[in-house]
Amino acid sequence: MRIAHLSDLHLLSLEGAIPFRLLNKRLTGYINLRFRRRAIHKPHAVHAAAKEIRRLGVDHVVITGDVSNLALEREFVLVRSFLQRDLGLPPERVSLVPGNHDAYTKGAHRSQRFSQYFAPYLRSDLPLDDADERDDGAPRGDGGGSAFPFVHLRGPVAFIGLSTAWPRPPLVASGRLGPVQLRALERVLSHPEVRRRTPIVLQHHPFHNPASRAKTLLEGLGDAAAEGRLLRHVSRGLLLHGHLHRRIHRKLHTERGHIDAVGAASASLLHESDERMAGFNVYEVDDAGAIRGITSHRFVPGQEAFREVPVPER
């Protein structure tokens, strides 16, 4: 099985950014877009990645968040068009989770805007009990409730989609899973259909936090330790993330083996560094669920092409 991993698309549309909708955290994001981000995040790199992924003939595509910039409706429409027209894959061959930019404001989070726009891609093969509650206290269910975690059972692997996206104050980009989602993850990992497959965990924030406590509070994963306790019985698997805008490969050691924690560069970021230049990762999994290859495809500006590069290990 060949899996392509995109992250941090940051597809931009300022339609809908009328003045009163900027009187919140979006104001700092809007200023950043106007004076900095638009200069380095280019949508043509994302579209080129989709073309290359089609050429490679991958079996499944995963996207680990920050598909938008300000969680505006028009941005999600652009992303949905990208999934349908550029990737051209049916929903059952795509798994995606939100990033902090996709839950940029309390309104976007409360309305479950991401889940509403991408519902066909979030349908779980192992639905959770509707009696559960969401972390915001509202009931879980099909009526706009939380879609996470979801499980996509595909051949030798089980894709487990988690949301670390929560609205944060300006200049704060941290995330968390929350106790309800963690309890659900525990049930998912113990399910027979998951246990007989290789788990591939999808989340936006990396499991490995910065060394600095202050930096972790600003941009890390608040309950990484609790997630680690749940993953300790896994013998092998992948934990795929974004957020850092860089290619990076680390290992999460467990009681029975290890999980490869791999980050993808931003699919739209033009940067002089090989570790940060736009692109996507590719993972090869054999029929027995063993991970046989981890590589990255780096965008070559001007040529609209890609070259294969290693994923730096840390």
ZAKENU-347794 format. One record per residue (C-alpha): residue in three letters; x, z, y. Coordinates in steps of 0.05 Angstrom, whole numbers, always signed. Each point is the difference from the previous one (the first is absolute). Layout:
N
REC; ALA; X; Z; Y
...
This chain:
314
REC; MET; +0; +0; +0
REC; ARG; +27; -20; +68
REC; ILE; -23; +42; +60
REC; ALA; +12; -16; +74
REC; HIS; +3; +57; +50
REC; LEU; -17; -10; +74
REC; SER; -3; +54; +52
REC; ASP; -9; +12; +75
REC; LEU; -29; -67; +18
REC; HIS; -20; +24; +70
REC; LEU; -44; -60; +11
REC; LEU; -21; +2; +73
REC; SER; -64; -13; +38
REC; LEU; -17; +35; +65
REC; GLU; -71; -26; -1
REC; GLY; -44; +60; +5
REC; ALA; +53; +40; +38
REC; ILE; -46; +8; +60
REC; PRO; +19; +56; +48
REC; PHE; -43; +57; -26
REC; ARG; +28; -12; -71
REC; LEU; +70; +13; +27
REC; LEU; -16; +69; +26
REC; ASN; +30; +33; -61
REC; LYS; +62; -7; -44
REC; ARG; -8; -76; +5
REC; LEU; +26; +2; +72
REC; THR; +71; +16; -22
REC; GLY; -5; -50; -56
REC; TYR; -26; -53; +48
REC; ILE; +58; +11; +47
REC; ASN; +48; -5; -58
REC; LEU; -31; -65; -22
REC; ARG; +3; -30; +70
REC; PHE; +72; +18; +15
REC; ARG; +35; +4; -68
REC; ARG; -34; -10; -67
REC; ARG; -25; -71; +14
REC; ALA; +72; -21; +13
REC; ILE; +23; +17; -70
REC; HIS; -61; -2; -46
REC; LYS; -18; -73; -12
REC; PRO; -60; -23; -40
REC; HIS; +34; -65; -22
REC; ALA; +46; +41; -45
REC; VAL; -61; +30; -35
REC; HIS; -31; -68; -11
REC; ALA; +66; -27; -26
REC; ALA; +3; +59; -49
REC; ALA; -69; -18; -27
REC; LYS; +22; -72; -11
REC; GLU; +62; +23; -37
REC; ILE; -40; +49; -43
REC; ARG; -47; -57; -20
REC; ARG; +60; -43; -18
REC; LEU; +29; +56; -44
REC; GLY; -65; +4; -39
REC; VAL; -5; +76; -1
REC; ASP; -53; +35; -41
REC; HIS; -19; +54; +50
REC; VAL; +12; +17; +73
REC; VAL; +3; +70; +29
REC; ILE; -1; +17; +74
REC; THR; +20; +70; +21
REC; GLY; -33; +9; +67
REC; ASP; +6; -12; +75
REC; VAL; -34; -67; -5
REC; SER; -24; +9; +72
REC; ASN; +27; +30; +64
REC; LEU; -59; +37; +33
REC; ALA; -52; +1; -57
REC; LEU; -45; -46; +41
REC; GLU; -55; -39; -36
REC; ARG; +29; -67; +21
REC; GLU; +67; +18; -30
REC; PHE; -32; +15; -67
REC; VAL; -36; -67; +4
REC; LEU; +67; -33; +8
REC; VAL; +29; +37; -60
REC; ARG; -61; -18; -42
REC; SER; +10; -73; +18
REC; PHE; +74; +6; -19
REC; LEU; -19; +27; -68
REC; GLN; -52; -54; -13
REC; ARG; +34; -61; +30
REC; ASP; +75; +13; +0
REC; LEU; +9; +39; -65
REC; GLY; -60; -36; -31
REC; LEU; -7; +51; -56
REC; PRO; -65; +31; -24
REC; PRO; -10; +75; +15
REC; GLU; +16; +20; -72
REC; ARG; +71; -25; +10
REC; VAL; +13; +39; +64
REC; SER; +6; +75; +12
REC; LEU; +8; +28; +69
REC; VAL; +1; +68; +34
REC; PRO; -2; +21; +73
REC; GLY; +56; +24; +45
REC; ASN; -1; +45; +60
REC; HIS; -13; -60; +46
REC; ASP; -62; -16; -41
REC; ALA; -30; +69; +15
REC; TYR; +27; +1; +71
REC; THR; -58; +39; +31
REC; LYS; -50; +51; -23
REC; GLY; -55; -51; +8
REC; ALA; +34; -50; -45
REC; HIS; +12; +55; -52
REC; ARG; -70; +31; +3
REC; SER; -34; -68; -7
REC; GLN; +45; -18; -60
REC; ARG; +13; -66; +35
REC; PHE; +56; -21; -46
REC; SER; -42; +13; -62
REC; GLN; -58; -39; +28
REC; TYR; +40; -62; +17
REC; PHE; +39; -1; -65
REC; ALA; -51; +27; -49
REC; PRO; +8; -57; -52
REC; TYR; +74; +18; -6
REC; LEU; -12; +74; -9
REC; ARG; -49; +1; -58
REC; SER; +26; +47; -53
REC; ASP; -1; -12; -74
REC; LEU; -4; +76; -9
REC; PRO; -51; +24; +51
REC; LEU; +2; +73; +20
REC; ASP; -58; +48; -7
REC; ASP; -48; -8; +59
REC; ALA; -7; +76; +2
REC; ASP; +70; +4; +31
REC; GLU; +7; +7; +75
REC; ARG; +45; -35; +48
REC; ASP; +53; +38; +38
REC; ASP; -41; -5; +63
REC; GLY; -58; +36; -34
REC; ALA; -46; -61; -7
REC; PRO; -26; -18; -70
REC; ARG; +38; -51; -41
REC; GLY; -40; -61; -21
REC; ASP; -12; -74; +11
REC; GLY; -33; +11; +67
REC; GLY; +64; -4; +42
REC; GLY; +34; +57; -37
REC; SER; +74; +4; -15
REC; ALA; +27; -53; -47
REC; PHE; +63; +38; -18
REC; PRO; +30; +8; -49
REC; PHE; -19; -64; -36
REC; VAL; +27; -26; -66
REC; HIS; +11; -72; -18
REC; LEU; +15; -9; -74
REC; ARG; +40; -65; -9
REC; GLY; +35; -15; -65
REC; PRO; +56; +50; -12
REC; VAL; -6; +35; +67
REC; ALA; -49; +44; +38
REC; PHE; +1; -9; +76
REC; ILE; -20; +66; +33
REC; GLY; -18; -9; +73
REC; LEU; +7; +61; +45
REC; SER; -14; +10; +74
REC; THR; +51; +39; +42
REC; ALA; -33; -25; +64
REC; TRP; -28; +52; +48
REC; PRO; -10; -4; +75
REC; ARG; +56; +35; +37
REC; PRO; +16; +17; +73
REC; PRO; +39; -50; +42
REC; LEU; +72; -12; -24
REC; VAL; -14; +34; -67
REC; ALA; -1; -44; -63
REC; SER; -1; +50; -57
REC; GLY; -48; -3; -59
REC; ARG; -30; +42; -55
REC; LEU; -40; -8; -63
REC; GLY; -44; +61; +6
REC; PRO; -24; +48; -55
REC; VAL; -60; -41; -22
REC; GLN; +41; -62; -11
REC; LEU; +54; +40; -35
REC; ARG; -50; +29; -49
REC; ALA; -27; -70; -13
REC; LEU; +71; -26; -11
REC; GLU; +11; +54; -52
REC; ARG; -62; -23; -38
REC; VAL; +22; -73; +5
REC; LEU; +69; +14; -28
REC; SER; -30; +36; -60
REC; HIS; -50; -55; -16
REC; PRO; +15; -35; -67
REC; GLU; -4; -70; +31
REC; VAL; +54; +20; +50
REC; ARG; +43; +40; -48
REC; ARG; +9; -60; -46
REC; ARG; +23; -44; +58
REC; THR; +57; +3; +50
REC; PRO; -27; +31; +65
REC; ILE; +15; -36; +65
REC; VAL; -18; +46; +58
REC; LEU; -15; -34; +66
REC; GLN; +4; +39; +66
REC; HIS; +23; -13; +70
REC; HIS; +45; +60; +14
REC; PRO; +61; +8; -45
REC; PHE; +4; +59; -48
REC; HIS; +70; +18; +24
REC; ASN; -4; +34; +68
REC; PRO; +53; +1; +54
REC; ALA; +52; +56; -5
REC; SER; -22; +27; +68
REC; ARG; -62; +45; +0
REC; ALA; -18; -25; +70
REC; LYS; +4; -73; -21
REC; THR; -42; +14; -62
REC; LEU; -54; +30; +45
REC; LEU; +2; -62; +44
REC; GLU; +2; -55; -52
REC; GLY; +4; +28; -71
REC; LEU; -49; +16; -56
REC; GLY; -27; +70; +9
REC; ASP; -18; +14; -73
REC; ALA; +56; -38; -36
REC; ALA; +18; +63; -39
REC; ALA; -70; +6; -28
REC; GLU; +0; -74; -20
REC; GLY; +67; +10; -34
REC; ARG; -28; +56; -43
REC; LEU; -54; -48; -25
REC; LEU; +50; -55; -15
REC; ARG; +49; +45; -38
REC; HIS; -29; -19; -68
REC; VAL; +6; -75; +10
REC; SER; +57; -31; -41
REC; ARG; +5; -65; +38
REC; GLY; -34; -38; +55
REC; LEU; +3; -25; +71
REC; LEU; -19; +33; +66
REC; LEU; -5; -56; +51
REC; HIS; -3; +15; +75
REC; GLY; +12; -28; +69
REC; HIS; +3; +37; +67
REC; LEU; +76; -2; +8
REC; HIS; +4; -75; +15
REC; ARG; +60; -6; -47
REC; ARG; +18; -17; -72
REC; ILE; +17; +63; -37
REC; HIS; +3; +23; -73
REC; ARG; +2; +73; -19
REC; LYS; -16; +38; -64
REC; LEU; -49; +56; -10
REC; HIS; +25; +38; -60
REC; THR; -53; +30; -46
REC; GLU; +0; +45; -61
REC; ARG; -2; -61; -47
REC; GLY; +38; -53; +39
REC; HIS; -6; -29; +70
REC; ILE; -44; -40; +46
REC; ASP; +31; -55; +42
REC; ALA; -22; +11; +73
REC; VAL; +7; -66; +36
REC; GLY; -15; -17; +73
REC; ALA; -12; -70; +27
REC; ALA; +22; -25; +68
REC; SER; -53; -17; +51
REC; ALA; -26; -70; -17
REC; SER; -1; -19; +74
REC; LEU; +63; +34; +28
REC; LEU; +56; -46; +24
REC; HIS; +64; +41; -2
REC; GLU; +74; -17; -6
REC; SER; +10; +50; -57
REC; ASP; -10; -23; -72
REC; GLU; -33; +67; -16
REC; ARG; -52; -10; +55
REC; MET; -12; -75; +6
REC; ALA; -70; -22; -19
REC; GLY; -16; -15; -72
REC; PHE; -30; +27; -64
REC; ASN; +21; +32; -66
REC; VAL; -12; -25; -71
REC; TYR; -4; +43; -63
REC; GLU; +3; -25; -71
REC; VAL; -36; +41; -54
REC; ASP; +2; -21; -73
REC; ASP; -58; +2; -49
REC; ALA; +19; +71; -22
REC; GLY; -2; +26; +71
REC; ALA; +76; +5; +10
REC; ILE; +25; -18; +70
REC; ARG; +49; -57; -9
REC; GLY; +16; -20; +72
REC; ILE; -4; +23; +72
REC; THR; +20; -52; +53
REC; SER; -17; -18; +71
REC; HIS; -11; -66; +36
REC; ARG; +28; -1; +71
REC; PHE; -29; -46; +53
REC; VAL; +47; -52; +30
REC; PRO; -23; -13; +72
REC; GLY; +2; -72; +22
REC; GLN; -3; -26; -71
REC; GLU; -66; +33; -17
REC; ALA; +31; +15; -68
REC; PHE; +22; +61; -40
REC; ARG; +63; +21; -37
REC; GLU; +4; +53; -54
REC; VAL; +36; +64; +19
REC; PRO; +10; +66; -36
REC; VAL; -40; +62; +19
REC; PRO; +51; +51; +24
REC; GLU; +1; +64; -41
REC; ARG; +4; +68; +34
